[in-house]
Amino acid sequence: MVKFADTFPKILLDNTQKFAPSKIAIREKGYGIWQSYTWQDYHNHVRDFALGLASLGFKRGDTLAIIGDNRPQLYWGMVSAQSLGGVPVALYQDAIERELEFILAHSEARFILAEDQEQSDKMLSLKQKIPNIEYIIYNDPKGMRSYTEPSLMAFDDVQDLGRKFGEKNPNYFEDEINKGTADDLAVICYTSGTTGNPKGVLLPYHAVVDAARCFVEFEGLTENEEIMAYLPMAWIGDHIFSYGEAMVAGFTANCPENTSTVVSDMREIGPTNLFCPPRIWENMLTQVMIKMEDAAWIKRRMFHYFMSVAEKVEKLRIANKPVPIGFKILYQIGRILVYGPLTDNLGMKNVRVAYTAGEAIGPEIFEFFRSLGINLKQLYGMTESCALVSIQKDGDIESDTVGTPVPGVDIKISENGEVLYKSPGNFSGYFKNDEATKETLVDGYVLSGDAGYITRHGHLKIIDRAKDVSKLTDGTLFAPKYIENKLKFSPYIKEAVAHGQDKDFVTAFIDIDYGAVGNWAERRHIPYTSYTDLAQNPEVYDLVDEAVQRVNKSLSEDEKLKNAQIKRFLLLHKELDPDDGEITRTRKVRRKFVAEKYGNLIDALFTGKDKVIVDATFTYEDGRTTTMKADLKIRDAEIF
């Protein structure tokens, strides 16, 4: 039986021996140039930084908080902490002060690794409130020259300390790594906090390493893969796919120059597999539709014709039915004229397999990208399972399910319809929260909080969060997320919140996509001065009404959901924003908070009013707030 390294630092030591000296472990783009690091380079940087931390007093059990965009130095910091028996805790880089303050205090972080001046400023401000913070280490020195705080140190300076420490203690680094075991704590990942403060999910090495290895083996990933490391490092998805799998398989992770250059950087790298949460796929679809609206009429006609062909072909493929020869010929023509150029433009020309997870994706969005020839698959998991529960198999795809259980995973459905699972990636508990642990981890099974069922083909289908699934007064099933995802297929709708629990009918708040709708308005010479002004324009209401009608028509064809059509809706005066507490950093709606904050809007939707006045408060990243008043229109939708 082959014995595998059981911690990431041990895997790193193995990788330096296993792979050729020229094998690239990680790349970063800066100032338009890609900088590559081999596995030996990776090892050397980790060793020097880890020894530097040790010289500053970092010891086994200490916490290293990490904040910033995806950078090699931040990943090296993660392994460095683990090499010394410490625990990394990644933070969302766009989190506001009160969110960061809770996690930094709760995790008892003594050391912080920050990307740049912006993140260092946040940490310096919080250091005044959190006494456990001792050192703030920054990676990018730009703008940091005039800082004199003694707790601030440059990443390179810490590595210099490490090299000196290593000369005096030549065996320290490997000795500390060898002390680690599979049962040690690998990382604390904080949840997005949809119902309150985030919970610190304790993930031991046997969970994270086994989950990463299971994905690699199940999907047949090799050392030759190229991936984009661009998702928030605080999210379990990035931790497994950009860090865990890259370590286990030895493939190359690529860090884009910044979040706005991801697609152009993808075109240069040509990733072979890709992971995106639904909001990324939604954004890509929106951008495609905007560009097609700006294209010449003949290109628009050609695009829509061949996409309709592709969608018909994909539906036949999913159903495992034969594709008529005529459709096969048209599809190949479409590949030359439309699908190939489009996937190349999106940076997905070399993508062998792509994934979506994090929350449910609308079946229409899912089928659109599969129609292009992208092998997009849905998987299901949670932070508490290291993202490992179920995944769709090649040749066994259903648009509205999340596949079958991964080998080693056991799924049960409780009497009330909640999904329970036991996974190799199961967490060991919540940090400093035994009560929540006992409520969630029962007899080895994790209570997911999601409502779902197993289809006759053995697939897991997630309906919605269990606490959000309810019924209308006539007994009709009300699954808000299902309705919201259908709405978000429209490129003009960025977010939606459906209401209907214990009501006679369904209503919805809708957030327009400011970029897409703004582009649409400009082409039609419709003037506007702000988001609110644009959203309340009657012609924009007509535009969104078309999307609502499409959703209602689709719902009318479902015997269980035909009475859950959207009867009334309004366009919100602002985007739902994590800074205002309305959605999480991973863009999940905080329904209870939204219901309390906008209770008067919900009342207006259900009491027959045709407009409602709202006083809105906006929160900036630095905590400042501003207020505005808006007069929102309410429109009745067509019921089919």
N, C-alpha and C positions, 0 to 999 in steps of 0.2 A: 504494500500500500504506500502510495506516494505521500510524503509528509510535507505539507505546505507551511510556509512562514505564517505565523498567526497574528502578527501586528503589522501595521503599515511601515514603521521604521525597519523592521526585519525584511519586509518585502523590498524596500528600497535598497538595502544591502545586497539582497539577492539580484536585483535588477542590474546593479553595477557590474556584477560578475556574469550574468546571463547574456546580456546584450552586447553587441559590437560597440567599440568605443565611439563610433560615429552615429549610433542610434539616438535620434532626437526624442527627448522626453517632453519638453514643453517649449513653446515659442511665445513671443510677445511682440506686438507691433508698436513701434514708437517713432514718431516723426516720419511716418511713411516707410520705415524699414523694419523687416522682420529680424528679430534677434533670437537665435536658437540656442538651446541648452541641452547637452546630452545627459544621459542618466548619470554619468560620472560628474558632470558639472552640477547636476541636481544634488547629488550626494555631498559634494564639497561645500556647496552653499548652505545646505541644511546643517552639516557638521559644524561649520564656522559659526552660524547663527545660534545653534543650540548651545555650543560651548560659551558663546558670548552671554546668553541668557543665564547659564550656570554661574558665570563669573559675577553676575549681578544679583545672584541669590535665588534664582528660579529653582524650585525643587519639586520633587515628586508630589503630585496632588494639586499643584498650583494651576491656576486658570490663566490662559492667554486669550484675551478678547481680540478679534480681528475685524477690521472695518475698512471697506473700500471696494473698488471695482476689481475684477479678476486680474490679478498680477502674479507672476511667478513668485515674487518675494512673499506674497501673502500665503500662497500654498506652501512655500518652504517654511514659513513661520509655523504653519499648522503641523508639519511633520517634526519640526524642531521641538515644539512643545511636547509632542507625543514621544519623541526620542528620550526625553528626560523624565517620562512618567507623568507629564502634565496633561491638561485637557484644553483643547481649543474650543472657543465659542465664537462663531461668526455672527456679525450683526448686519442688519439691512443698512446699506450705505445711505439710503434716503430717509431713514427713520428720524423722527423729530426728537427733541431733547427728552421729553417725558418718557418715551418708549425706551430710549437708550439708558436712561437713568435706572429704570426698573431692572433691566437685564444685567447691567454692570454691577449693581448692588446685589442682586439676587445670586448671581454667579460667583460673587466674591473675587472678581478679576483683580489681580495685583499688577499685571502687565497688559499693555495694549499695543497692538501693532496696527498703525494707521497708514493708509495709502499716501496721503498728501496733506497740504496745508489746510484744506477745507475740513477734512476729517480730524486733523490734529486740533484745530480750533474748537471743534465740538467737544473733544475729549478734555482739553484744558479747562473748558467751562464747567464740565461735569466733575472734574477732579476737585473743585471747590466744595462739592456736595457729597462726594463719595470718598471717604478717607482711606478705603482699602487700595486705591489706585496709587502705585508707586512709580511706574515708568511708562512713558508714552514714546514709542519708537515709530518713527516715520520713514517711509520708503523714498518718496519723491522730495528732494531737497529744495525744489523751486519755491521761492517765497519764504523760506524758513531761516534765512541768514541772520535776520535781526532778532530772532527769538532767543531769550536768555534764561528761560525757565530751566532749572537744574534737572527736572524730571524728564526733559525732552532729550532724545538721542536719535541719531541717524542710524538707519539699518546697516550701512557700511561700517559705521564706527563700532556697532555691537559685534559685527563680524571680525573687526580688527582685535577687539577684546578676546574674542573666541580663539583666534589664532594664537595669541599669546598664552591663553589659558591652556590650549592644547599642547603647546610646547612643554609645559610643566606637568601636564596630566595626559600623556599620549594615549592611554587606554580608556579614558573616562567615557568618551562618546559611545563606543561599542559596548562597554560594560553596562552602561545605563540602558541601552537598547535591549540587551540580552536579559535584563531583569523583567522586562515586560512579558505579560501572558495574555492569552485569549480572553480571560475573564476581566482584564483591566478595562477601565472606562476609556473609550476612544475619543468621544466627542459629546458635548451637550448641544443639541439642536433645539432651539426654542420655537414653539408653535406660533402660528400667525395671530392667535388670540382673537377669534371671531366672537367669543362670548365674554371676554374679560382679559385679565393680564395673561401674557403668554406663559406657557408651561415649559419648563426645561426638561426635554426628553433625554433620558440617560441611555446612551447606546454603547455597549461594550464591543470590543474588537470582534468577538465571535459573531456578533450580529452584523456589523458593518462589512467586515471582510467576507463573511459567508454570503451576504446579499450581493456584493459586488461580483464575487466569483460565480455565483449562481447565474446572474445575468450574462456574464461573459460566456459561460459554457452553454447556456440555453440558446443564446443568439448566435453562437459561433463566432464571437469577436476575436480578432487576432492582434498581434503587435503592430500590424500595418495600418490600423485604423487611424484616421485623422478626425478629430472632433473640435468643435468650437466651445471654449470655456467662457461663457458670457452671462450665464444666469446668476442671480444673487448667490454669493457664497454661503449666506445664512440659510438657504433653502436646501432641504434634504436631497432634492433632485440634482443640484450641482455637486453636492458632496459625494453622491454615489456615482454619477456619470462622469464628472470632470476630474474627480480625485480618486475615488475608490476603484472604479473600473480601469482608469488609466494606470494605476499602480499595479493592479492584479494582472492585466493583459500586457502592460508595457507599451501601450500605444501613445500617440502624441496629442497633447492638449494644446490648443491655440487660443491665446488671449487677444481679443481685438484691441485696436487702438483706443476706442471708447465705445459707449453704447450706441452712438449714432452711426458708427461705421461698420456695424456687424455684417450687414448684407454685402457691402463692397469687399470687406475682408474675407468673407466666405468665398466670394468669387475667386480670390487669389489662392486660397488654401484648397478649395474643393473637398470639403469634409465628406467622409464615407458614411458616417452615421450622425444623426442629428436628434437632439431632444429639445422640444419646445412645449411650454404649457399652452393651453387653448388660447389665451389672450394674444400670444405671439402669432399663432396661425390666423387668428381673427384679424390682427393688424396687417399681416401680409396680404390677406385676401382684400382688405380695404384698399391697400396701396395699389394692388393689381387693378381693381375696379376703377379707381380714380384715374390711373394712367390710361385705361381703355376708354374712359369717357373723353379724355383729351386727344385720343387718336383719331386719325382720318376715318370717315364713315366706312370705307371699304375694309379697313382693319377691324373696326368694331363688328361689322357683319361677319367677317371671317372668324373672329374670336368666338362670338356667341354661337355660330353654327357648329364649329368644331368642338366647342365645349359641350354642347348638347349631345353630340355624337359620343364624346368621351364619357359623359355621365351615364348614357344608356349602356355603353360597353362595360363600365365599371359595375353597374348594378347587376348585369348578367354574370360577371366574374365573381362578385360577392355571393351570388346565389348558386355558384358552381354550375351555371347553365352554359351551353355552347353559344359562341358568338357567331352570328351569320357572316358569311364571307364578305358581303357588301360592307358591313360595319368594320370588319377587319381591315379592308382596303382603305376605307375612309379614315380609320384611326391612324393608320401608318402615314397617310397624307397629312393628317393633323399633327402627328409627331414632328414632321419636318417643318410645317408652317407655323405651328402654335405651341405645342407642348414642350418640344425641345428648347426653342429659344426662350420660353418663359421660365422653365426650370433653370436654365443657364443664367438668366438674368437674376433669379432669386438665389444664386449661389449653390444650387442643389444638383448640379449636373452629375456629380459623382456619388450622390447619396445612395447607398445600398439599402439602408433601412432608416426610418425616422419614427420617432415616438412622440406621443402626447400624453400628458398626465397632469395631475395637480387638482383638476376638477373636471366635470363633464364637458365634452366638446359637442357642439351641435352636429347631428348626423350630416347635415347639408355641407358644413365646412369640411368635415372629415372626408366626405365623398368627393368634394371638389379637388382636394390635393391628391387623393388616390387616382382620380381621373387623369391627372397629368402624368401618371406613371410613377409617382413617388410611393414607395412601399411604406406608407404611414400606418402605424399600429398604435392602438390604445393600450395603456397598461394602468393598473390600479395599485395604489399603495398609499401609505401615510408616513409621516415622520416616525411614528411609533413602530413601523415595520421596515424601516430603511427603504421605503418605496417598493417593497417586494411583497406582492400578494398574487396578482394575476396579470396575464399578458396575452395578447392575440397572437396566434400562431400563423405562420405563412400558409396561405391556402385555406384558412379557417377563420374568415373575417366576418363579423356582423357589425354594421355601422353604429348600432345603439347599445353595444355591450363592451365590456372591458376584458374579454377573453376568458381563458380557462386558468385554473390555479397553476402557478409555477410549481415544478417538482419540489416536494418537501413542504408544501403549504396545504393546510387543511382549512376549508371554508365551511361554515355552518350558517344557517339562517334561523334566527330566533323566532319564537312564536309571534312576536309583534313585528316581524319583518326586518329586524336589524341584522346587518352583516357582521359575523364574528369570524375571526381567523386566528390560526396559529402558524407562525412563519419562522424560518431560520433567522430572519432579521428582527424578531420581536425585541422591543426595548425592555429594560429591566425595571423601569419605574420613572416617576417624575421627581425631579430634584426638589427636595424640601416640601414635598406634597404627598404624603402617604395616603391621605384620604382620596385624592384624585386617582392615585395608582390603584387602590383597592376597587374603585368604581369602574376603572377601565380594563384592568388586567385580572381576569377571573378564570381560575383553573387552567392557566396557560393560554387562554384565548384573549385576544384583544377585542373589546367592544368598539367597533368602528364609529358608531354614531350615524352610519349611512344606512338608508333603507334600500333594499334590493332583493333580488331573487335569482335563482339559477334557471336558465332557460332549458327547453327540452333538448337542446344540443350541448348542454353542459357549460354554457357561458354564464358568467356573472353579469347581471344587469343592475346598474345603480340607478335608482329613481331620483333620489335627492337626499339631503340630510334628513335623518329620521325625524328629528324634532321639527323640521319644516314641512314635512308631508302631512296633509290634513284633508279635510273634505269641505265642500260647499254645503249649504243647508239642505240641498236636495240629495246629498250623499255622493255627488260626483267627486272623484279623486282630484285633489289639488296639489300638484308638484311644481312649485314656483320656478325652480331651476330649469326644469324641462322646457317651460314656456319661455323663460328668459334666453336660453340658448338658441331657441328658434328665432327669436327677435334679433339676436346678435349676428345672425347670418347676413343681415342687411349691412352693407358697408357704411351706411349712414347712422347706424346705432352702435354706440360704444358700450353702453351698460344699460341694464334694465332691472327693475325690481317689481315683481308681480305680487299682488295682494288678493286674498280671497278666503282665507281661513274663517270658517263659520259665517261666511257671507252668502248672499244670494247669487252673486256673480263675481267675475274676476276683473280687476283693474290693474293698471301698471304705471309706474314712473319710468320715463325713458330719458337717457342721456344721449344726446346726439354726438356723433364723432365730429368734433369741431373742424378738423382738417378736411375730411371728406365732404361735409356739408358746406363748408366755406368755399371749397373748390367748385362744388355744384352751383352755389349761389353766384359766384363771380362769373362763371360762364354764362349765366342767365342775366347778368347785370342787375342782380338784386343787392341793393346796398345794406350794409349792417355795420354797427360800431363796436359790438362786443359779443361774447358768447350768449348772454341773455337776450340781447336784441335779435340775434340770428335765430335762436331757439324758439322765440315767440312769433316769428314771422309766419303768417298764414300759409304761404307757399311751402315752407318747411314742414308745417303740420300736415299738409297734403302729401308731401314726400314720405313722411314717416307713416302716415295713414295707409299708404300702399303696402308697406312692410307689415303692418298690423293685420291688414286684410289677408295677406299671403299666409301669415301664421294661423289666423282664424280658419281659413279654408283647409289648411293642413290638419288642424285639430278637429274639424268637423268630420273628417274621414276616419277618426279613431273613435270607436264605439264607447270606450271608457272615458274619453276626454272631450267629447263633442260639446258638452255643456260647460266646459272650462275655457271657452273662448273669451278673449279680452273684450269687455263691453265698453269700457271708458279708459282713457289714458290722458296723461299730461306730459309735456316736455319740461324737464327740470331747468332751473335757472342757472345751474352750475354743474360741473362734473363732480361725481362722487369722488371723494379724495381721501387717501389714507391719513393725510395731515389733519383732516377734520373728523377722523374716527369713523367715517361712513363705510369704508372698505378696508381690508387688511393690506399689508404690503404685497401679498400675493393676489390681490384684487378679488378677494371673496367678500361678498356683502355681509356687513354686520347688521342683520335684519332687525334685531331687537333695538339696536341703537337708532337705526333709520326710522323705525316705527315710532319711537318716542320723540325723536327730533322733528319729524315731519307728520306728526299725528293730525294736524289741521288739514294737511293736503290729502291724507287718506280719507278723512271725514268728508271732505268736499267731493272726492271721487264717488263716494257711496251715497251721498245725499242729493244728487241731482244738480249741483251747482255747475255753472258754466265757466266760472273763473274763481281764483283764490289768491289772496295777497299773502306773500311770504316775506319775513324778515330774515335775511341770511347772514351768517357769520362765517368768514373765511379765516383759516389759520395758516400763517407762513411757517417755513422751516425753523426760523429763529424764535417761534412762539408768539410773535405779534399777530394781532387779529384786526380785521376790518369788517364792517357791516354794510349791507345794501338792502333795498326793498324792491321786490319784483311783483308784478301782476301776472299770474300764470293762467293761461287758457286751459280749459278742459274740453276734450272732444269725445263724442260718442263714436264707437267703431261699428262697422257692419258685421252682423252676425250671420253665419251661413247655416 
